[in-house]
Amino acid sequence: MDFAISIATSIVAKIAEYTVAPIGRQLGYLFCYAGNVENLNTRMQELKNARDRLQHRVEEARNNCQEIEADVQSWLSRVDQISEEAETFLNHEGHAKVVCSCGSLPHLVTRHQLSRKAKKMSFDVCAASEKSKFDTISYRPQLESSNATKGYETFDSRREILEGIMAAMRDANRSRIGFYGMGGIGKTMLAKEIAILTKKAELFSKVVMSTISQTPNMKEIQQDIAEKLQLSFGQTQSMDVRADLLRKRLKQENKILLILDDIWNELDLEAIGIHDECKLLLTSRYQHVLHSFMGIVESNIFFIKAIDSREAISLFKKIIGDIVETPDFNYLAHSIVDECAGLPIAIATVAHALKGKVLSTWEDALEHLRNSNFRDIEGMDMKVYSCIRMSYDFLGSHEEVKSLLLLCALHKEDQEIKVEDLIRYSVGWRLLQGINTMKKARNRVNSLVDKLKSHCLLLDGENENYVKMHDVIRDVCIVIASEDKHRMSNIKSVNDFASHEGYKASKAISLLDYDDFGKLPEKLECPRAKLLLLSLNSIPNDFFKQTRELEALGMNGARIKSLPSSFHSLLNLQTLCLSRSNLQDISIIGDLKNLKVLDLSWSSIKRLPKEIGELCHLQLLDLRYCDRLEVIEPNVISNLTQVEELYMPHILWMGD
């Protein structure tokens, strides 16, 4: 009997467990409706904040040309779906009814349903929030070459040379191949075409091309090759350690083709980290550089000659159009092309300068080409100089576009030049007439850049935000810039300070190619200088004492931690670019009351001091990617009443 009672008690307890508890839970949905809905609102706000934080990281990664991990994209998509469902639920018309209900049965049923769904959705939202913490969200994709070389022309006269080089590419016993030719002959375009052809033929697992230039920087060459092989040096600064890492990476894959373009002198491949077995294609203006300095046997060296007259007139006509065939223009066209001596860059620049021009302009151009006063430039044919000089002169009386071109020539050889930098320097240097806002300056500079591209004097960069300058055109522009009318100087070494007295009267000076680190003069004796570009690791304290007239100063990439004491004397400065600097204290900048443009992007500053708020003429402030910025002093931003463009970390604000 006791046994039966025990069993019955147990059964009753279980019945209570399966009936009373669920009933309590269901009643809880009714009584906790408001709390469940409010909790869902709170959890959704937390999820939105988490999504926004991750989205900022995603945008930054994409701006750096990185691919987003699949699980990150899936999470963002899932959150979008959850957010949409939650918004639909929270806007459901039933909420208004149950809040105002008097306890009627239909409204109680709706209240129960909404409360239950709110609690379930809160669980889903919490689960999604927990998964928002990704250690890594992106990766650098494998760099791919395009399927066509922009600007490359196929010439029958070079077909045999191209086939010979491709045969050498296929021969495993020929590890070093080279070709040479005068500046402007088309070596770089040919090298790019070979890179594409070898990739199409699957001769190599990877093809990496790096430009060496006249003044090579060994660390920059290492960095360029490493990035294209997706090798990270981290914080390693030692040349030897970097070389060892690069050497090991190159040996990981046997089928890597390394193209080193534009070698001017002996290059220490071992110091860079390029091992002897690596397949190399080298280009130069000089045969002896390839043979004597780089050790390529003569049978593996190819000469790139000028194109023949038929190909030359065909290229000219392709750019100019059918007007070449009309009687009045035909003779002039052939005479002008003859003056270009079969050099593609000369033909292209002249053709673009004459496109759409009247007959008298063509006649004047021919006179220019025949009577040009050639300035001797190492490795350059007289005809190339004459043609580029004529193209520059034919920009006419439009001094803005000429000045912008010469400003590009002050940048490093083969550098990707940011159009935004050109805009900011132009504003400070006052190159633009009648322009008083950043928006108008941006429109004007973009228009000038398009004109220079249409004249074949500037090239497209890696994207629409950059431009490049052919090294031959840059060489000519440097000569033009050094003339008395312009007074611009590219200083490359300490010897230039001693031997080149003309730099003291210069209006614009570039030290971007300066290689004598630690040997700068104590004072830069340039009282007339309006623009200065430099990127150095140290600057003497009195360096700016005799450059009080400076209006634009570019110090992007300067690895200095503090500004020299003479900086406060730059009272006329209107543009200051300090992107990617290691600066800590920038309060001295507050003394530069005429400043219109201040670029601190990617810098290491932790604090934006109150002194910046005293820059009453500032029109643009760029603080993008200042990831260490922790403090912006009160009223700094609000005091900048003239600011038109304010770039903050992950934020862009633009005024009217």
Phi and psi in degrees as a GROMACS rama.xvg file:
@    title "Ramachandran Plot"
@    xaxis  label "Phi"
@    yaxis  label "Psi"
@TYPE xy
-60.8017  -36.9597  ASP-2
-62.3407  -42.4893  PHE-3
-65.575  -38.6695  ALA-4
-65.2109  -39.7733  ILE-5
-62.0401  -42.2888  SER-6
-65.1053  -42.7173  ILE-7
-62.6379  -40.4271  ALA-8
-62.4696  -41.9297  THR-9
-63.0739  -41.3985  SER-10
-64.2381  -42.5311  ILE-11
-62.2705  -40.2943  VAL-12
-62.2958  -42.5336  ALA-13
-65.3536  -39.2976  LYS-14
-61.4495  -41.048  ILE-15
-64.0434  -39.454  ALA-16
-62.2027  -39.6797  GLU-17
-89.1416  -3.95037  TYR-18
-120.095  -51.7319  THR-19
-67.0628  -46.4518  VAL-20
-60.5239  -49.663  ALA-21
-60.9525  -35.1896  PRO-22
-63.7713  -40.6653  ILE-23
-63.6223  -39.5992  GLY-24
-65.2998  -40.5781  ARG-25
-67.0476  -37.9501  GLN-26
-66.268  -33.4288  LEU-27
-60.4323  -36.4616  GLY-28
-60.1344  -37.8317  TYR-29
-68.3796  -46.9826  LEU-30
-75.8738  -27.7776  PHE-31
-102.083  19.9083  CYS-32
-54.403  -52.4537  TYR-33
-62.4112  -41.1394  ALA-34
-65.8021  -39.4067  GLY-35
-66.1381  -41.3025  ASN-36
-67.7786  -42.5979  VAL-37
-64.3214  -39.4272  GLU-38
-62.9204  -38.3016  ASN-39
-63.8182  -42.9031  LEU-40
-58.128  -44.5269  ASN-41
-63.6082  -47.8854  THR-42
-63.6127  -36.0165  ARG-43
-66.1696  -38.2655  MET-44
-64.9901  -40.1358  GLN-45
-63.03  -40.9775  GLU-46
-66.4656  -40.062  LEU-47
-61.4878  -42.8236  LYS-48
-62.1163  -42.0492  ASN-49
-64.1159  -40.6728  ALA-50
-64.5494  -42.6071  ARG-51
-62.3483  -42.4071  ASP-52
-60.9743  -44.1094  ARG-53
-68.2782  -37.6907  LEU-54
-63.4798  -35.9377  GLN-55
-61.606  -42.4624  HIS-56
-65.4886  -38.0051  ARG-57
-64.9018  -45.2325  VAL-58
-63.1114  -40.7102  GLU-59
-63.9818  -41.2629  GLU-60
-64.4072  -42.7628  ALA-61
-66.5136  -36.6058  ARG-62
-62.7829  -23.3778  ASN-63
-98.7508  21.3443  ASN-64
60.1831  36.051  CYS-65
-103.851  153.411  GLN-66
-91.162  143.959  GLU-67
-89.4323  135.816  ILE-68
-60.9251  146.174  GLU-69
-61.8722  -39.0254  ALA-70
-68.6548  -29.3205  ASP-71
-68.3526  -44.9731  VAL-72
-63.9906  -38.2687  GLN-73
-64.2943  -41.0427  SER-74
-63.7574  -44.1465  TRP-75
-62.4428  -40.2172  LEU-76
-65.3415  -42.0007  SER-77
-63.2039  -41.198  ARG-78
-65.0579  -40.0274  VAL-79
-59.0139  -41.0215  ASP-80
-66.3679  -44.8621  GLN-81
-62.0511  -43.0864  ILE-82
-61.9582  -42.1775  SER-83
-64.4591  -42.9077  GLU-84
-64.8737  -41.5828  GLU-85
-66.2893  -41.3522  ALA-86
-63.1697  -42.7686  GLU-87
-61.4534  -42.6976  THR-88
-65.4071  -46.8692  PHE-89
-67.8458  -21.6539  LEU-90
-94.7517  7.25682  ASN-91
-61.5818  136.391  HIS-92
-64.9035  -19.4992  GLU-93
-63.9789  -27.2088  GLY-94
-61.6646  -42.4609  HIS-95
-63.6324  -36.5117  ALA-96
-70.3023  -44.1113  LYS-97
-72.5102  -28.07  VAL-98
-68.1435  -36.1273  VAL-99
-94.7219  1.00637  CYS-100
-70.6374  155.056  SER-101
-106.136  23.7866  CYS-102
90.9545  14.7799  GLY-103
-65.9595  150.684  SER-104
-58.4107  -45.1447  LEU-105
-59.7676  -38.8895  PRO-106
-72.4136  -33.7653  HIS-107
-64.7423  -39.3769  LEU-108
-62.7608  -45.4736  VAL-109
-62.7562  -41.706  THR-110
-58.9092  -45.2086  ARG-111
-60.29  -46.4357  HIS-112
-64.1965  -44.3255  GLN-113
-67.3113  -40.8339  LEU-114
-64.0683  -44.0927  SER-115
-62.5401  -42.6448  ARG-116
-67.8547  -36.9485  LYS-117
-61.3843  -42.4673  ALA-118
-66.6042  -42.3546  LYS-119
-63.936  -42.3674  LYS-120
-65.0096  -34.0261  MET-121
-61.704  -39.8643  SER-122
-61.2564  -43.6602  PHE-123
-63.4934  -41.233  ASP-124
-65.428  -43.8035  VAL-125
-61.2652  -42.3071  CYS-126
-62.2149  -39.9241  ALA-127
-67.0379  -40.1604  ALA-128
-62.3777  -38.6573  SER-129
-61.7576  -27.8571  GLU-130
-93.2286  10.6658  LYS-131
-84.3072  -8.1539  SER-132
-94.1154  91.269  LYS-133
-97.8397  129.233  PHE-134
-66.1043  -46.9987  ASP-135
-126.498  141.242  THR-136
-118.607  -10.1112  ILE-137
-149.614  171.929  SER-138
-148.93  156.201  TYR-139
-83.6069  122.105  ARG-140
-73.9577  160.08  PRO-141
-66.101  126.448  GLN-142
-68.7817  130.824  LEU-143
-115.315  139.016  GLU-144
-79.9885  150.827  SER-145
-72.9657  166.028  SER-146
-83.0419  -0.491992  ASN-147
-148.196  146.779  ALA-148
-92.2103  111.273  THR-149
-62.9447  126.659  LYS-150
89.3384  -5.6766  GLY-151
-76.5715  134.707  TYR-152
-115.267  134.877  GLU-153
-87.5631  118.788  THR-154
-114.393  128.481  PHE-155
-58.2383  -34.5074  ASP-156
-66.369  -14.2523  SER-157
-108.714  0.726901  ARG-158
-60.7762  -42.1361  ARG-159
-63.9159  -40.0609  GLU-160
-63.4868  -45.1855  ILE-161
-60.868  -42.8801  LEU-162
-65.198  -37.7164  GLU-163
-64.4566  -41.3037  GLY-164
-66.8319  -40.8218  ILE-165
-65.4291  -35.6079  MET-166
-63.2826  -39.7615  ALA-167
-66.1679  -34.1555  ALA-168
-63.0227  -35.1205  MET-169
-79.6111  -17.7787  ARG-170
-85.2805  111.148  ASP-171
-65.2916  -20.7779  ALA-172
-83.9518  -4.66891  ASN-173
-112.391  95.917  ARG-174
-85.5754  -27.0892  SER-175
-123.754  122.386  ARG-176
-127.177  147.924  ILE-177
-147.645  157.062  GLY-178
-141.011  153.903  PHE-179
-138.785  163.38  TYR-180
174.278  164.167  GLY-181
-66.3679  161.327  MET-182
-59.2652  131.127  GLY-183
92.4149  3.7374  GLY-184
-80.6003  -19.0509  ILE-185
108.181  27.371  GLY-186
-65.8584  -44.1549  LYS-187
-64.5859  -42.8073  THR-188
-62.1519  -39.2196  MET-189
-66.5032  -41.0115  LEU-190
-61.5209  -41.2624  ALA-191
-65.1372  -38.2072  LYS-192
-65.8864  -39.9464  GLU-193
-63.7833  -39.4868  ILE-194
-57.7329  -42.7549  ALA-195
-70.28  -42.3532  ILE-196
-64.4221  -40.6068  LEU-197
-67.3299  -33.6444  THR-198
-70.971  -41.4833  LYS-199
-61.191  -37.6404  LYS-200
-80.2756  -2.01243  ALA-201
56.0061  39.6421  GLU-202
-77.8255  -24.9701  LEU-203
-136.738  150.464  PHE-204
-74.2389  -31.3622  SER-205
-144.84  144.767  LYS-206
-124.217  121.05  VAL-207
-120.326  126.723  VAL-208
-117.696  130.676  MET-209
-134.194  136.783  SER-210
-91.2667  130.698  THR-211
-91.7306  -51.0786  ILE-212
76.7902  175.094  SER-213
-69.7722  -33.6245  GLN-214
-121.193  80.7683  THR-215
-69.0877  141.676  PRO-216
-108.636  111.675  ASN-217
-61.2951  -40.4884  MET-218
-67.4335  -37.6359  LYS-219
-66.6379  -36.6414  GLU-220
-64.7447  -45.7066  ILE-221
-56.3523  -47.386  GLN-222
-63.1389  -42.0023  GLN-223
-62.3351  -47.5488  ASP-224
-65.4714  -43.6656  ILE-225
-60.8282  -44.4111  ALA-226
-62.0852  -38.258  GLU-227
-73.4301  -17.246  LYS-228
-99.4016  6.28677  LEU-229
58.8653  37.5614  GLN-230
-102.94  130.771  LEU-231
-106.513  128.633  SER-232
-85.494  -10.1839  PHE-233
61.7781  -132.922  GLY-234
-92.9678  7.46669  GLN-235
-65.1733  123.819  THR-236
-107.981  -22.1902  GLN-237
-63.9234  126.426  SER-238
-58.3379  -42.9227  MET-239
-64.9882  -43.4622  ASP-240
-66.7611  -42.9382  VAL-241
-61.7146  -41.5563  ARG-242
-62.1104  -40.8249  ALA-243
-65.3538  -41.6705  ASP-244
-63.8483  -42.7933  LEU-245
-66.4166  -39.9176  LEU-246
-61.1786  -43.7636  ARG-247
-64.8933  -39.2461  LYS-248
-65.5136  -41.5563  ARG-249
-65.9043  -29.3066  LEU-250
-82.0022  -13.7603  LYS-251
-64.1899  -32.9517  GLN-252
-121.799  124.793  GLU-253
-73.3968  -25.8482  ASN-254
-106.264  63.6276  LYS-255
-113.667  129.516  ILE-256
-102.757  125.508  LEU-257
-111.346  118.759  LEU-258
-104.5  118.513  ILE-259
-109.085  109.618  LEU-260
-98.5784  139.165  ASP-261
67.9971  59.7377  ASP-262
-90.4216  126.097  ILE-263
-100.889  -25.2827  TRP-264
-150.121  -176.657  ASN-265
-60.061  134.309  GLU-266
-121.45  124.695  LEU-267
-80.0395  93.3812  ASP-268
-65.3895  -36.9286  LEU-269
-64.0932  -39.2515  GLU-270
-65.6399  -29.6149  ALA-271
-74.864  -37.5297  ILE-272
117.472  23.5117  GLY-273
-100.545  116.305  ILE-274
-82.3117  163.515  HIS-275
-64.0495  -30.3291  ASP-276
-83.0573  -7.29773  GLU-277
-67.4327  134.013  CYS-278
-71.8543  122.947  LYS-279
-124.239  138.837  LEU-280
-121.82  119.508  LEU-281
-116.733  142.726  LEU-282
-123.95  149.629  THR-283
-157.53  165.597  SER-284
-82.1264  -14.1154  ARG-285
-128.104  134.69  TYR-286
-66.1832  -41.3321  GLN-287
-65.1398  -26.1845  HIS-288
-65.6318  -43.6118  VAL-289
-69.5117  -41.2466  LEU-290
-82.9638  -56.3216  HIS-291
-79.0739  -40.0353  SER-292
-89.4836  -38.9145  PHE-293
-101.683  -0.91626  MET-294
70.7917  28.4449  GLY-295
-89.8065  129.705  ILE-296
-66.8204  149.648  VAL-297
-59.6915  -32.2403  GLU-298
-67.5299  -15.928  SER-299
-103.039  10.9689  ASN-300
-110.958  130.456  ILE-301
-116.689  142.062  PHE-302
-100.874  126.422  PHE-303
-97.5447  109.949  ILE-304
-96.9837  173.283  LYS-305
-65.7868  152.734  ALA-306
-75.8995  156.807  ILE-307
-77.4886  170.037  ASP-308
-62.3689  -35.2132  SER-309
-65.8691  -43.9866  ARG-310
-68.1987  -34.6843  GLU-311
-64.5304  -47.4522  ALA-312
-69.3214  -30.6464  ILE-313
-65.847  -42.378  SER-314
-64.9107  -42.4211  LEU-315
-60.4536  -46.2474  PHE-316
-65.1838  -36.8674  LYS-317
-59.3434  -34.2682  LYS-318
-85.4833  -44.834  ILE-319
-76.6182  -42.9054  ILE-320
109.853  -175.353  GLY-321
-69.6231  -8.32856  ASP-322
-59.0303  -22.7813  ILE-323
-57.2026  -29.9808  VAL-324
-84.0608  -11.5402  GLU-325
-72.6055  147.422  THR-326
-54.6373  -44.2042  PRO-327
-64.3644  -34.8581  ASP-328
-95.288  -20.7614  PHE-329
-60.9768  -47.7942  ASN-330
-63.0818  -45.1659  TYR-331
-61.0314  -40.8398  LEU-332
-58.9932  -47.6445  ALA-333
-66.4489  -37.1364  HIS-334
-66.8924  -41.7573  SER-335
-65.694  -44.2671  ILE-336
-63.4375  -36.8728  VAL-337
-59.8702  -37.5733  ASP-338
-67.505  -20.2198  GLU-339
-82.5716  -8.52218  CYS-340
55.545  32.7534  ALA-341
70.6842  21.1901  GLY-342
-100.593  114.235  LEU-343
-53.9306  -41.7272  PRO-344
-67.2467  -34.8275  ILE-345
-66.936  -44.9912  ALA-346
-61.9183  -44.634  ILE-347
-65.0646  -44.6804  ALA-348
-66.5382  -41.2037  THR-349
-66.4947  -44.5407  VAL-350
-60.6784  -44.2446  ALA-351
-66.9208  -32.2256  HIS-352
-69.0628  -31.337  ALA-353
-95.7391  -9.82396  LEU-354
-58.7951  123.997  LYS-355
81.7182  4.26222  GLY-356
-89.9204  158.508  LYS-357
-79.9133  170.102  VAL-358
-59.0681  -42.1168  LEU-359
-62.4942  -32.1351  SER-360
-67.9478  -38.5613  THR-361
-63.3603  -41.8512  TRP-362
-63.6461  -40.3389  GLU-363
-65.7833  -37.8328  ASP-364
-62.7315  -42.0077  ALA-365
-61.5228  -39.6986  LEU-366
-63.5314  -42.1256  GLU-367
-56.7515  -47.1729  HIS-368
-66.2024  -36.0229  LEU-369
-77.7864  -26.0048  ARG-370
-114.659  11.3669  ASN-371
-62.176  135.806  SER-372
-84.3015  94.693  ASN-373
-66.4836  130.882  PHE-374
-102.394  125.03  ARG-375
-64.1909  120.313  ASP-376
-124.505  128.321  ILE-377
-55.2701  129.417  GLU-378
75.4952  14.4418  GLY-379
-121.248  133.968  MET-380
-73.3728  145.879  ASP-381
-55.4281  -38.0212  MET-382
-65.5778  -36.646  LYS-383
-63.0926  -46.8232  VAL-384
-57.9733  -46.4343  TYR-385
-60.1738  -42.4373  SER-386
-69.4635  -43.1983  CYS-387
-69.5495  -39.1372  ILE-388
-61.1498  -41.24  ARG-389
-63.2868  -41.9434  MET-390
-62.9145  -37.918  SER-391
-65.2454  -48.1966  TYR-392
-61.075  -32.7295  ASP-393
-78.2225  1.76653  PHE-394
-70.0408  -9.94148  LEU-395
80.3227  -153.111  GLY-396
-87.0202  8.82711  SER-397
-77.7877  87.728  HIS-398
-67.6042  -27.9282  GLU-399
-60.5318  -47.645  GLU-400
-69.8313  -34.8588  VAL-401
-65.6967  -45.1079  LYS-402
-63.0939  -37.7782  SER-403
-65.2442  -39.3501  LEU-404
-63.1022  -44.4284  LEU-405
-67.4984  -31.474  LEU-406
-62.9228  -38.9099  LEU-407
-62.3366  -36.0006  CYS-408
-68.881  -16.9477  ALA-409
-78.2611  -10.9515  LEU-410
-82.2073  169.092  HIS-411
-66.8618  152.646  LYS-412
-60.3707  134.75  GLU-413
65.0284  14.9753  ASP-414
-76.0612  142.031  GLN-415
-78.0014  112.941  GLU-416
-96.5761  124.481  ILE-417
-73.1002  126.244  LYS-418
-61.2932  -34.9799  VAL-419
-61.6657  -37.1827  GLU-420
-63.5209  -41.634  ASP-421
-60.8136  -39.0162  LEU-422
-62.7144  -46.6351  ILE-423
-70.1962  -39.3584  ARG-424
-66.4796  -38.4122  TYR-425
-63.2944  -38.1619  SER-426
-64.697  -48.0486  VAL-427
-66.6934  -40.5178  GLY-428
-80.5416  -5.75752  TRP-429
56.4302  47.9022  ARG-430
-79.6061  -20.0647  LEU-431
-101.388  122.407  LEU-432
-81.7778  134.534  GLN-433
70.5505  19.4253  GLY-434
-109.433  127.552  ILE-435
-132.507  5.18063  ASN-436
-129.92  157.048  THR-437
-65.9744  -37.4108  MET-438
-61.9663  -44.9517  LYS-439
-66.2914  -38.2672  LYS-440
-63.6613  -40.9268  ALA-441
-64.7643  -43.7667  ARG-442
-62.0926  -42.7635  ASN-443
-66.1845  -47.1985  ARG-444
-64.7757  -41.6784  VAL-445
-60.509  -37.379  ASN-446
-66.0271  -42.238  SER-447
-66.0879  -39.6829  LEU-448
-61.3064  -43.3666  VAL-449
-61.0794  -39.3182  ASP-450
-65.3172  -42.4301  LYS-451
-67.077  -34.8134  LEU-452
-66.1258  -41.2327  LYS-453
-66.3896  -24.064  SER-454
-91.3172  5.66374  HIS-455
65.3506  23.5164  CYS-456
-97.4621  -18.0156  LEU-457
-127.32  152.952  LEU-458
-114.804  158.56  LEU-459
-63.5675  142.965  ASP-460
-91.4304  -161.746  GLY-461
-64.7517  -26.8251  GLU-462
-152.637  -173.715  ASN-463
-67.7328  -11.5977  GLU-464
-88.0074  -2.96025  ASN-465
-131.428  155.509  TYR-466
-132.45  161.889  VAL-467
-129.931  163.608  LYS-468
-126.899  126.512  MET-469
-59.0634  137.36  HIS-470
-60.5463  -31.1582  ASP-471
-69.3216  -43.6709  VAL-472
-64.0862  -39.3116  ILE-473
-61.4022  -42.2993  ARG-474
-58.2982  -44.6617  ASP-475
-66.4411  -41.7908  VAL-476
-65.9703  -32.7223  CYS-477
-64.7736  -39.5708  ILE-478
-63.8967  -45.9893  VAL-479
-61.2988  -42.9058  ILE-480
-63.8872  -27.1534  ALA-481
-79.9716  -10.9437  SER-482
-65.9945  157.11  GLU-483
-55.8615  -33.4866  ASP-484
-63.3238  -33.871  LYS-485
-104.516  -42.4104  HIS-486
55.5225  60.0635  ARG-487
-118.274  141.895  MET-488
-130.968  135.638  SER-489
-103.74  107.482  ASN-490
-93.818  122.184  ILE-491
-105.849  -26.1882  LYS-492
-152.255  170.855  SER-493
-62.1143  -26.6719  VAL-494
-63.9876  -31.0554  ASN-495
-64.5791  -33.8193  ASP-496
-66.065  -35.7107  PHE-497
-80.7988  -37.058  ALA-498
-101.788  -15.939  SER-499
-110.451  83.3649  HIS-500
-65.152  -24.6689  GLU-501
-60.8975  -23.8008  GLY-502
-64.8865  -24.957  TYR-503
-66.1759  -24.8055  LYS-504
-98.4153  7.34977  ALA-505
-69.7091  144.388  SER-506
-91.1867  -23.3567  LYS-507
-140.388  136.351  ALA-508
-135.329  136.32  ILE-509
-117.991  128.048  SER-510
-113.39  20.0364  LEU-511
-67.5255  -26.0081  LEU-512
-96.5905  5.79209  ASP-513
-67.0241  127.991  TYR-514
-114.836  -0.0325763  ASP-515
-97.9201  69.7383  ASP-516
-59.1028  136.393  PHE-517
84.091  -0.540585  GLY-518
-118.124  25.7092  LYS-519
-69.2725  147.637  LEU-520
-64.3133  151.493  PRO-521
-60.6171  -35.2862  GLU-522
-130.49  135.034  LYS-523
-84.826  105.241  LEU-524
-83.2685  72.6693  GLU-525
-134.932  75.1996  CYS-526
-66.2264  -19.1336  PRO-527
-96.8381  -3.29867  ARG-528
-64.0791  130.78  ALA-529
-105.775  -27.5076  LYS-530
-134.723  139.732  LEU-531
-140.727  129.382  LEU-532
-118.001  127.704  LEU-533
-154.289  157.258  LEU-534
-148.95  85.2624  SER-535
-124.229  164.668  LEU-536
-89.0322  -17.7887  ASN-537
-152.977  145.9  SER-538
-134.551  125.905  ILE-539
-57.9952  150.415  PRO-540
-60.8426  -34.6728  ASN-541
-95.7074  12.5812  ASP-542
-56.7926  -38.5663  PHE-543
-96.0472  8.22766  PHE-544
-63.201  -30.1969  LYS-545
-110.94  26.2483  GLN-546
-126.425  43.3846  THR-547
-67.1605  -16.7281  ARG-548
-88.6919  0.872823  GLU-549
-54.8098  134.104  LEU-550
-113.905  -25.7144  GLU-551
-138.035  129.126  ALA-552
-132.406  118.787  LEU-553
-107.998  115.394  GLY-554
-125.425  34.602  MET-555
-61.3796  131.251  ASN-556
82.1511  1.72793  GLY-557
-68.7882  123.802  ALA-558
-89.8338  47.5604  ARG-559
-100.348  147.711  ILE-560
-96.9336  -17.7387  LYS-561
-146.379  154.285  SER-562
-86.7087  143.247  LEU-563
-63.4375  154.23  PRO-564
-62.7903  -26.871  SER-565
-72.4677  -3.97695  SER-566
-62.1369  -31.7888  PHE-567
-68.6429  -10.8605  HIS-568
-82.9701  -6.37964  SER-569
-84.0795  60.7536  LEU-570
-73.1791  -15.7032  LEU-571
-92.1362  -1.65017  ASN-572
-64.1034  131.698  LEU-573
-116.514  -24.6927  GLN-574
-127.787  129.148  THR-575
-133.572  115.876  LEU-576
-112.465  115.806  CYS-577
-125.762  33.6731  LEU-578
-61.9057  142.574  SER-579
60.5102  35.5385  ARG-580
-98.1272  164.577  SER-581
-99.7474  20.0731  ASN-582
-61.4768  146.069  LEU-583
-112.206  -63.4779  GLN-584
-96.5079  118.836  ASP-585
-118.822  17.7773  ILE-586
-60.8822  -26.9976  SER-587
-61.535  -23.9781  ILE-588
-62.9222  -24.6405  ILE-589
-61.996  -16.4639  GLY-590
-76.6758  -15.9775  ASP-591
-88.8558  75.1579  LEU-592
-66.0858  -18.3894  LYS-593
-91.883  4.50486  ASN-594
-63.154  130.941  LEU-595
-108.163  -32.0459  LYS-596
-127.998  126.236  VAL-597
-131.164  115.026  LEU-598
-111.294  112.244  ASP-599
-118.023  15.9948  LEU-600
-58.2712  145.176  SER-601
63.1992  11.837  TRP-602
-84.8658  172.86  SER-603
-97.3756  10.6815  SER-604
-61.4768  142.141  ILE-605
-104.765  -16.1077  LYS-606
-141.726  133.901  ARG-607
-98.9137  104.296  LEU-608
-72.9247  163.228  PRO-609
-62.6812  -25.0517  LYS-610
-60.8846  -29.3081  GLU-611
-63.5084  -29.8958  ILE-612
-67.783  -9.54963  GLY-613
-88.5654  -1.21742  GLU-614
-81.8421  81.5117  LEU-615
-70.8214  -14.4399  CYS-616
-102.759  2.73814  HIS-617
-63.4271  127.621  LEU-618
-106.917  -23.058  GLN-619
-141.507  130.42  LEU-620
-129.548  121.52  LEU-621
-114.544  113.245  ASP-622
-120.361  20.3691  LEU-623
-61.1075  142.295  ARG-624
59.8387  25.3272  TYR-625
-84.7508  75.1156  CYS-626
-68.5022  -17.7604  ASP-627
-94.2078  -2.12754  ARG-628
-67.1267  117.662  LEU-629
-113.121  -31.0059  GLU-630
-130.042  127.898  VAL-631
-114.042  114.24  ILE-632
-57.4407  148.503  GLU-633
-55.9152  139.74  PRO-634
70.6466  2.69126  ASN-635
-61.5421  -53.8327  VAL-636
-67.4512  -43.5709  ILE-637
-65.7601  -25.6686  SER-638
-76.1866  -15.6001  ASN-639
-84.3004  73.1367  LEU-640
-72.7884  -16.6872  THR-641
-96.9438  0.144185  GLN-642
-65.4238  127.378  VAL-643
-100.57  -31.5791  GLU-644
-133.3  121.879  GLU-645
-124.568  114.24  LEU-646
-105.677  114.252  TYR-647
-109.323  163.747  MET-648
-54.6452  117.462  PRO-649
68.9251  5.73777  HIS-650
-131.853  140.987  ILE-651
-125.849  122.653  LEU-652
-120.146  130.668  TRP-653
-128.112  129.424  MET-654
-79.5712  177.377  GLY-655
